[in-house]
Amino acid sequence: MKAEGEFLNASVLIVDDSKLDRFFVRKLLEYLGVNVDEAVSGRECLRAVRNTAYDVILMDFMMPSLNGVETLKQIRGGVDNRNESTPIVALVSPDDPSEGRYCVDNGFENYLEKPVDFKQLIAALIMYLPDSFRKELNIPSGGAKNTVQTQNEESPAKKPAENEIITKLRQVDGIDVDSGISLCGSEDGYLTAIGIFYNSLDVKADEIENFYKNKDYSNYTIKVHALKSSGNLIGAEKLRADAKALEDAGNNADYQKIENETMDLLEYYRGFKEKLSFMGSDDEDKPPADEKSIADAYAALLEFSEAMDFDLANMVVESMKEFKLPAEDKKKFEEIAKKLTNLDWDGIREIINQK
């Protein structure tokens, strides 16, 4: 067994248009010691499989443009890719029991319900990873659990004081913090997840509204499906339930329900921007950033965007939040953060290169 933090040669590709779901599954896989790549769409997946041979692919069933089944059929077609026979496991909604069966009937090896259960993920890896990698998985010695423990976890008697942001989140109407922490595996994981939720809220709400106004009910349904998953992951039960109801309406062509309830959903969803406003911090309390630090940050982001390295790019963006920035640079970093949410690398470079 590898030491925690030491990675195997085994590699897994996560394909999901939801950044929150990708983050959650990635953290579970990294805890187990597996190398991880990500794709945000079926088309990006098809580009990835041309360049890299993966040991397992975990693919969301419901995605825009190419859904999971359509993407799988192109991979299995063997046209210009290195993964014609790679095991592919579907990621499906727990709300529709037929979804997983449909995926298996259409060529997936198996399926996992979202949010992914840690024990079920371990079982899938043991089943589908090559023999040489199975015994190297960093499976917890106490047995597989449904949460990923943080390093240096304290015993209950030595539990440290609760994070200040977590304490504030407990006061937010519509969020069950303990449910979110349980699903994300740790307070740190939950804080990252809800940070992603907060930073992407404007973009995601606008996407849903635009598809709704254009009567693009196919993409509308996909986006409220993703919102349902995000709401579940952060413990926002009403948001999850309302998004699920409209996802069902889209799947059942109940356009009158969509007309009647979408703006109410968006108003409630956007209301979290104010409820979670404390996720940002007061600029007046921050030290000013000097010109060299800002220039270095832009240069690093250009480099990391070329390498499509989300973790390092996100680290730069998060680090700049610790400083008071000139108004123009603050706006640019806010726009970069939004582009990073969707892994829009070209958009990030365009913002940086603006004069």
ChimeraX attribute file (.defattr): number of C-alpha atoms within 10 A of each C-alpha:
attribute: neighborCount
match mode: 1-to-1
recipient: residues
	/A:1	14
	/A:2	14
	/A:3	11
	/A:4	15
	/A:5	12
	/A:6	14
	/A:7	20
	/A:8	18
	/A:9	11
	/A:10	19
	/A:11	20
	/A:12	21
	/A:13	24
	/A:14	26
	/A:15	27
	/A:16	27
	/A:17	23
	/A:18	20
	/A:19	22
	/A:20	27
	/A:21	23
	/A:22	20
	/A:23	19
	/A:24	21
	/A:25	21
	/A:26	20
	/A:27	17
	/A:28	21
	/A:29	23
	/A:30	17
	/A:31	21
	/A:32	27
	/A:33	24
	/A:34	24
	/A:35	18
	/A:36	18
	/A:37	18
	/A:38	23
	/A:39	20
	/A:40	21
	/A:41	24
	/A:42	27
	/A:43	15
	/A:44	13
	/A:45	22
	/A:46	19
	/A:47	14
	/A:48	19
	/A:49	19
	/A:50	15
	/A:51	12
	/A:52	14
	/A:53	18
	/A:54	22
	/A:55	20
	/A:56	22
	/A:57	25
	/A:58	25
	/A:59	30
	/A:60	28
	/A:61	26
	/A:62	25
	/A:63	26
	/A:64	19
	/A:65	14
	/A:66	15
	/A:67	18
	/A:68	27
	/A:69	23
	/A:70	14
	/A:71	21
	/A:72	25
	/A:73	14
	/A:74	16
	/A:75	22
	/A:76	15
	/A:77	13
	/A:78	13
	/A:79	12
	/A:80	14
	/A:81	18
	/A:82	16
	/A:83	24
	/A:84	18
	/A:85	14
	/A:86	18
	/A:87	19
	/A:88	27
	/A:89	27
	/A:90	27
	/A:91	26
	/A:92	24
	/A:93	22
	/A:94	15
	/A:95	11
	/A:96	11
	/A:97	11
	/A:98	11
	/A:99	19
	/A:100	22
	/A:101	14
	/A:102	14
	/A:103	21
	/A:104	16
	/A:105	12
	/A:106	14
	/A:107	16
	/A:108	21
	/A:109	15
	/A:110	18
	/A:111	25
	/A:112	20
	/A:113	19
	/A:114	19
	/A:115	20
	/A:116	19
	/A:117	18
	/A:118	20
	/A:119	15
	/A:120	16
	/A:121	21
	/A:122	19
	/A:123	12
	/A:124	19
	/A:125	21
	/A:126	15
	/A:127	12
	/A:128	19
	/A:129	19
	/A:130	13
	/A:131	10
	/A:132	9
	/A:133	17
	/A:134	18
	/A:135	12
	/A:136	18
	/A:137	23
	/A:138	22
	/A:139	19
	/A:140	13
	/A:141	6
	/A:142	6
	/A:143	8
	/A:144	16
	/A:145	15
	/A:146	17
	/A:147	16
	/A:148	19
	/A:149	14
	/A:150	13
	/A:151	7
	/A:152	6
	/A:153	11
	/A:154	10
	/A:155	8
	/A:156	7
	/A:157	6
	/A:158	8
	/A:159	9
	/A:160	10
	/A:161	7
	/A:162	9
	/A:163	12
	/A:164	8
	/A:165	13
	/A:166	16
	/A:167	12
	/A:168	13
	/A:169	20
	/A:170	13
	/A:171	12
	/A:172	14
	/A:173	10
	/A:174	17
	/A:175	20
	/A:176	17
	/A:177	24
	/A:178	16
	/A:179	17
	/A:180	23
	/A:181	21
	/A:182	18
	/A:183	23
	/A:184	31
	/A:185	21
	/A:186	18
	/A:187	20
	/A:188	13
	/A:189	21
	/A:190	24
	/A:191	21
	/A:192	16
	/A:193	22
	/A:194	23
	/A:195	17
	/A:196	18
	/A:197	23
	/A:198	19
	/A:199	18
	/A:200	20
	/A:201	20
	/A:202	14
	/A:203	13
	/A:204	22
	/A:205	18
	/A:206	13
	/A:207	15
	/A:208	23
	/A:209	16
	/A:210	14
	/A:211	16
	/A:212	20
	/A:213	12
	/A:214	9
	/A:215	14
	/A:216	12
	/A:217	21
	/A:218	17
	/A:219	20
	/A:220	24
	/A:221	27
	/A:222	21
	/A:223	25
	/A:224	26
	/A:225	24
	/A:226	26
	/A:227	27
	/A:228	24
	/A:229	24
	/A:230	24
	/A:231	26
	/A:232	22
	/A:233	27
	/A:234	26
	/A:235	23
	/A:236	22
	/A:237	17
	/A:238	17
	/A:239	22
	/A:240	21
	/A:241	16
	/A:242	21
	/A:243	27
	/A:244	21
	/A:245	18
	/A:246	24
	/A:247	25
	/A:248	19
	/A:249	17
	/A:250	22
	/A:251	14
	/A:252	9
	/A:253	14
	/A:254	14
	/A:255	16
	/A:256	10
	/A:257	14
	/A:258	22
	/A:259	14
	/A:260	10
	/A:261	15
	/A:262	19
	/A:263	14
	/A:264	12
	/A:265	20
	/A:266	17
	/A:267	11
	/A:268	15
	/A:269	21
	/A:270	17
	/A:271	12
	/A:272	17
	/A:273	17
	/A:274	10
	/A:275	15
	/A:276	17
	/A:277	10
	/A:278	12
	/A:279	17
	/A:280	11
	/A:281	11
	/A:282	10
	/A:283	13
	/A:284	9
	/A:285	10
	/A:286	13
	/A:287	11
	/A:288	13
	/A:289	15
	/A:290	12
	/A:291	11
	/A:292	9
	/A:293	12
	/A:294	17
	/A:295	12
	/A:296	12
	/A:297	19
	/A:298	23
	/A:299	14
	/A:300	15
	/A:301	26
	/A:302	20
	/A:303	15
	/A:304	18
	/A:305	21
	/A:306	13
	/A:307	12
	/A:308	18
	/A:309	15
	/A:310	17
	/A:311	9
	/A:312	16
	/A:313	23
	/A:314	16
	/A:315	11
	/A:316	18
	/A:317	18
	/A:318	13
	/A:319	11
	/A:320	16
	/A:321	17
	/A:322	16
	/A:323	19
	/A:324	18
	/A:325	20
	/A:326	14
	/A:327	8
	/A:328	8
	/A:329	14
	/A:330	15
	/A:331	12
	/A:332	17
	/A:333	23
	/A:334	14
	/A:335	16
	/A:336	24
	/A:337	21
	/A:338	21
	/A:339	19
	/A:340	22
	/A:341	21
	/A:342	16
	/A:343	21
	/A:344	16
	/A:345	20
	/A:346	13
	/A:347	17
	/A:348	23
	/A:349	19
	/A:350	12
	/A:351	15
	/A:352	19
	/A:353	10
	/A:354	7
	/A:355	5
